[in-house]
Amino acid sequence: MLAQLSIRDIVLIERLDLAFEAGLSVLTGETGAGKSILLDSLSLALGGRGDGSLVRHGTDRGQVTAVFDVPSSHAARLLLRENGIDDDGDLIFRRQQSGDGRTKAYVNDQPVSVQLMRQAGQLLVEIHGQHDDRALVDTDAHRILLDAFGGLSEAASEVTGLYQHWKDAERALKKHREKVEASAREADYLRSSVEELEVLAPQEGEEEELAEKRARMMKAERIAVDIGEANDFLNGNASPVPLIASMMRRLERKSHEAPGLLEETVELLDQALNQLSDAQMAVEAALRKTEYDPKELERTEERLFALRAASRKYSVPVTGLPALAARMIADLADLDAGEERLVKLEKQLGEARGAYAAASRSLSEKRHHAGEALAAAVMAELPALRLERARFMVQIDSDPEGGGEQGIDTVEFHVQTNPGTRPGSIMKVASGGELSRFLLALKVALADRGSAPTLVFDEIDTGVGGAVADAIGQRLKRLSSTVQVLSVTHAPQVAARAATHLLISKGPIEGSESVATRVAQMDEGARTEEIARMLAGASVTDEARAAAARLLSGGG
């Protein structure tokens, strides 16, 4: 419910802090005292249209704060959580209005869009008057109210889920059919490509491995040529080893003839032969290490070039060829199994459509029964509201072939204000006063179903008095047993039934020539005086006071 309302610098209100209780609260006061300003302020805090003219003259900006106490499971809290707004404790709606027309919106001190504030506000408060019956403007709300009255909200949610499942199945079938048709057009290309890639059988990381292997083999080929030439020189026919060995033996024989002359030369030649022998073995070992198979190089190059050719052909990197092959195989499998899959999806679609159709027909039947019961409940309230010649009807048009998320029904509240007149939409046929009373009857019939936790009625008793005003007061009192009710009223019969009575007045600001709106909660004595004023006008008589006391004793 609405727990507090704080207003700063809005029109005639300088500073105002109000606390509200459960049950029925009424706001009374003379015309022009500022009752409409209070409702405009509350509407602003709920995301209503801002206007720079609302800011009190002489100030730059105004502000309205509304505090709500609602259960943790309330739809407004769920909406705020979905939008990342902390909802611990009370819900605090704050709206700043600047004189230049700009506004800022906050919920629990977190900045929010005006749209989100409005959506949450509509879940918390309904404001109804002769010209502002928002619950009746949108025919979608008529269906929601009917479902709430008949206890059909859960069944309606089930129908919504089945409708979405049906449409999901429809989209899945369409998508698969398009895929199969596209695959069929590319069937020959797919099959030849799959055959080519299956023969090629590309492996992950293969290109890099082949490129490294090819580079090693080509490098080994170049080195092997030089090593081979060195080996031919050292070990071939042109090797200097035999010549040096022969020369060393001749000099060794001559060294006996000339002692001390050739020994050193022979020794050095012997060392040279040993070094050459070592070089021969080393070059042979190196040659063996550089041995490679030219055919293996050829095979490696052929494999590498084949992979790169496929990469160019299919416009994917070599590393992407395995994944491409897998996709093509899957697409080909889809094509081959396409008809079977289509039949399965068509069956699923038929089952989903059938489940929706059955559930929506069942819901429609229940709505028709609930519509009759709701019409009867509203009709029972009309005579006391001076609408005894009027009729209230729940018009339900059902189209089994044109269902939507909410089922196959279009629901609209119709009325006939007088016998012989043409029934029509409640918003078009009923006058302002009639509309307010129809709404009150509807709200009483619905009780706490399909309603915000706080209902505000703005002068719905205008133009009526006596028994009709008393009937309105009775019904507002009944409503207040299930939801919080605030009523701006000029009817003493309504004011007398309130649990809380707030008097709105206008007077000068101390030390200033300006005036301001004030609100005071009245005790029993003050209430008697105010209701007497409402009965008698400017001149309050003892008879009026006695009548006021009787009203309070019978209506409180």
Buried (B, 14 or more C-beta within 10 A) or exposed (E): BBBBBBBBBBBBBBEBEBEBEBBBBBBBBBEEBBBBBBBBBBBBBBBBEBEBEBBBEEEEBBBBBBBBBBEEEBBBBBBBEEBEBEBEEEBBBBBBBBBEEEBBBBBBEBEBEBEBBBBBBBBBBBBBBBEBBEBBEEBEBBBBBBBBBBEBBEBBEBBBBBBEBBBEBBEBBEEBBEBBEEBEEBEEEBBEBBEBBEEBEBEEEBBEEBBEBBEEBEEBEEEBEEBBEBBEBBBEEEBEBEEBBEBBEEBBEEBEEEEEEBEEBBEEBBEBBEEBEEBBEBBBEBBEEBEBEEEEBEEBBEBBEBBBEBBEEBEEEBBBBBEBBEEBBEBBEBBEEBEEBBEEBBEBBEEBBEBBBEBBBBBBEBBBEBBEBBBEBBBEBBEBBBBEEBBBBBBBEBEEEEBBEBBBBBBBBBBBBEEEEEBBBBBEBBEBBBBBBBBBBBBBBBBEBBBBBBBBBBBBBBBBEEEBBBBBBBBBBBBBEBBBBBBBBBBBBBBBBBBBBBBBBBEEEEEEEEEBBBBEBBEEEEBBBBBBBBBBEEEBEEEBBEBBBEBBEEBE
